[in-house]
């Protein structure tokens, strides 16, 4: 298989290394890194479980890989486990947030297969060897400080990072957060609609009350006018009857001022 331009180190991890002479050099166990430059220089394989010798391969010796094997060209450098333990690496390094709280571990990284430049790291909340665990993408711009075995980042929680691979538990938590947010939005919308409906009912009741009061005042005024007209008419008829009895000739005789 031809090499892609970019590759996750986990695609090579635990694959057996086979050189161009057909010799099996054992599985890849750790990367050979240069952490200050965020660069991978090569990888290390273990030829035998019964020997302390380790084979060190340069990245430019990598020629291809499949699901089980990694193919290299040339000879490896021989080292031992004690020497390799002194090599600086960020693989499985502890990840700390800006407050110094431990969040997880460096589980993987994406690198350029030509020059070995690391594009970003993948971090895990728990042991990276656990199958199906979640992975979050850690860009280089978020790294504030790095030491052998530890990285300090400008983040608070994993929610500040883009998730790349979600476990079943993480997917359930993300869906639960989305459901909670949607439920809160629906609750707020329903509350706003209810408050608007109540305000409309209050305004409508106030308008109806004012109309009722105005109507009552108008009816009372009309009743007063009608009663006044009825009383005046009755009084005028009574005066006409008295005039006839007294023998008055016209209406001017009733006026006391004439």
C-alpha positions in Angstrom: 0.0 0.0 0.0 1.3 3.4 -0.9 1.8 6.0 1.8 -0.8 8.8 2.1 0.4 12.3 2.6 -0.8 12.3 6.2 -1.1 9.4 8.6 -2.2 8.7 12.2 0.5 7.0 14.2 -2.1 4.5 15.5 -2.4 3.2 11.9 1.2 1.9 12.3 1.2 1.0 16.0 1.5 -2.7 16.8 2.0 -3.6 13.1 4.9 -5.9 12.4 7.9 -4.3 10.6 9.1 -6.2 7.6 12.2 -5.1 5.8 13.1 -5.4 2.1 14.9 -8.6 2.8 11.8 -10.2 4.2 12.8 -10.3 7.8 10.2 -9.7 10.5 11.5 -7.2 13.0 8.5 -7.3 15.4 5.7 -4.9 16.2 6.0 -1.1 16.4 5.8 -0.1 20.1 6.6 3.7 20.3 7.3 6.6 18.0 10.7 8.3 17.8 9.8 12.0 18.4 11.3 15.4 18.7 8.7 17.1 20.9 10.1 20.7 20.8 9.5 20.8 17.1 6.3 18.7 17.2 7.9 16.2 14.8 8.2 12.5 14.4 11.7 11.2 13.4 10.8 7.5 13.1 9.6 4.6 15.1 10.9 1.7 17.2 10.1 -2.0 16.9 10.6 -4.9 19.3 12.2 -7.9 17.5 11.7 -10.3 20.4 10.0 -10.5 23.8 13.0 -12.3 25.2 15.7 -9.7 24.3 16.2 -6.1 25.4 17.3 -5.0 21.9 15.1 -2.6 20.0 15.2 -1.7 16.3 15.1 2.0 15.5 13.8 3.1 12.1 14.0 6.5 10.4 10.7 7.9 9.0 12.2 8.0 5.4 12.6 4.2 5.6 8.9 3.8 5.7 7.6 2.6 2.3 4.2 1.2 2.8 1.8 -0.7 5.1 -1.3 -2.8 5.3 -3.6 -4.0 8.0 -0.9 -6.2 9.6 2.5 -5.1 8.5 4.7 -2.1 7.9 7.3 -2.3 5.1 10.6 -0.5 5.4 13.8 -0.3 3.3 17.3 -0.6 4.7 18.8 -1.5 8.0 17.7 -0.4 11.4 19.8 1.0 14.3 20.1 -1.2 17.3 19.4 0.2 20.7 18.3 -1.0 24.2 15.3 -0.3 26.3 17.2 1.8 28.9 18.5 4.2 26.2 15.1 4.5 24.6 13.5 5.4 27.9 15.6 8.5 27.9 14.3 9.6 24.5 11.8 12.5 24.9 8.3 11.7 23.8 4.8 13.1 24.2 3.0 9.8 23.5 0.9 8.9 26.6 1.8 12.2 28.1 -0.5 13.7 30.7 -2.7 16.6 29.6 -3.4 19.5 31.9 -5.7 22.5 31.5 -4.9 26.1 32.2 -5.7 25.6 35.9 -3.3 22.7 36.2 -6.0 20.1 36.4 -5.4 16.7 34.7 -7.8 16.1 31.9 -6.5 13.0 30.1 -3.6 11.5 28.0 -2.1 12.0 24.6 -3.4 9.0 22.7 -2.4 9.6 19.0 -1.3 12.2 16.5 -1.6 13.0 12.8 1.7 13.6 11.0 3.1 14.4 7.6 4.6 11.2 6.1 7.3 13.1 4.2 8.7 15.5 6.7 7.2 14.1 9.9 5.6 17.4 11.1 2.8 16.7 13.5 -0.5 18.4 12.5 -2.4 17.8 15.7 -2.7 15.5 18.7 -5.6 13.3 19.7 -6.3 13.1 23.5 -8.2 10.6 25.5 -10.0 11.0 28.8 -8.9 7.6 30.1 -6.5 4.9 29.1 -6.0 5.1 25.3 -5.6 1.3 25.1 -9.3 0.9 26.1 -11.2 0.0 22.9 -13.8 2.5 21.8 -12.7 5.4 24.0 -13.3 8.9 22.8 -10.7 11.1 21.0 -10.6 14.9 21.0 -8.4 16.9 18.6 -5.8 19.1 20.3 -4.3 21.7 17.9 -0.8 22.9 18.4 -2.0 26.4 19.0 -3.7 25.3 22.2 -0.4 24.0 23.7 1.1 26.5 26.2 3.9 24.4 27.6 5.3 20.9 27.1 7.6 18.7 29.2 8.6 15.1 28.9 5.5 13.3 30.0 3.2 16.3 30.3 1.5 19.0 28.2 -0.2 22.2 29.5 -3.0 23.5 27.3 -5.1 26.7 27.1 -8.4 25.0 27.6 -10.7 24.3 30.6 -12.4 21.0 29.6 -12.6 18.7 26.6 -15.7 20.6 25.5 -13.3 23.3 24.3 -11.9 20.9 21.7 -13.4 19.3 18.6 -14.3 15.7 19.2 -13.0 13.3 16.5 -14.1 9.9 17.7 -16.9 9.6 20.2 -17.6 6.5 22.3 -21.1 5.3 22.9 -21.1 7.0 26.3 -19.9 10.2 24.9 -22.5 10.1 22.1 -25.2 9.6 24.7 -23.9 12.5 26.8 -23.8 14.8 23.7 -27.3 13.8 22.7 -28.5 14.4 26.3 -26.9 17.9 26.2 -28.6 18.6 22.9 -32.0 17.3 24.2 -31.6 19.4 27.4 -30.8 22.5 25.3 -33.8 21.9 23.0 -36.1 21.3 25.9 -34.9 24.6 27.6 -35.5 26.4 24.3 -39.0 25.0 24.0 -39.7 25.9 27.6 -38.6 29.5 27.1 -40.7 29.8 23.9 -43.7 28.4 25.7 -43.2 30.8 28.6 -42.8 33.8 26.3 -46.0 32.8 24.5 -47.9 32.4 27.7 -46.7 35.7 29.1 -47.7 37.4 25.8 -51.2 35.7 25.9 -51.6 36.9 29.5 -50.6 40.4 28.6 -53.1 40.4 25.7 -55.9 39.2 28.0 -55.1 41.8 30.6 -55.1 44.6 28.0 -58.3 43.3 26.5 -60.0 43.2 29.9 -58.8 46.7 30.7 -60.3 48.0 27.4 -63.6 46.2 28.0 -63.8 47.6 31.5 -63.2 51.1 30.2 -65.9 50.6 27.6 -68.3 49.3 30.2 -67.7 52.3 32.5 -68.2 54.7 29.6 -71.4 52.9 28.5 -72.8 53.1 32.1 -72.1 56.8 32.3 -73.7 57.4 29.0 -76.8 55.4 29.9 -77.1 57.3 33.2 -76.9 60.6 31.5 -79.5 59.6 28.9 -81.8 58.3 31.7 -81.4 61.6 33.5 -82.3 63.5 30.3 -85.3 61.3 29.7 -86.6 61.7 33.3 -86.1 65.4 33.1 -88.1 65.7 29.9 -90.9 63.5 31.3 -91.1 65.5 34.5 -91.2 68.8 32.6 -93.9 67.5 30.2 -96.1 66.4 33.1 -95.6 69.7 34.9 -96.5 71.7 31.8 -99.7 69.6 31.3 -100.6 70.2 35.0 -100.2 74.0 34.5 -102.4 74.0 31.4 -105.1 72.3 33.3 -104.9 74.9 36.1 -105.0 77.7 33.5 -108.2 76.4 32.1 -109.8 76.2 35.5 -108.9 79.8 36.3 -110.0 81.0 33.0 -106.6 82.3 31.8 -106.7 83.2 28.1 -103.1 82.5 27.0 -99.7 81.2 28.1 -98.4 84.7 28.9 -100.9 85.0 31.9 -98.9 82.2 33.5 -95.7 84.2 33.5 -95.4 86.0 36.8 -92.9 88.4 35.4 -95.1 89.9 32.7 
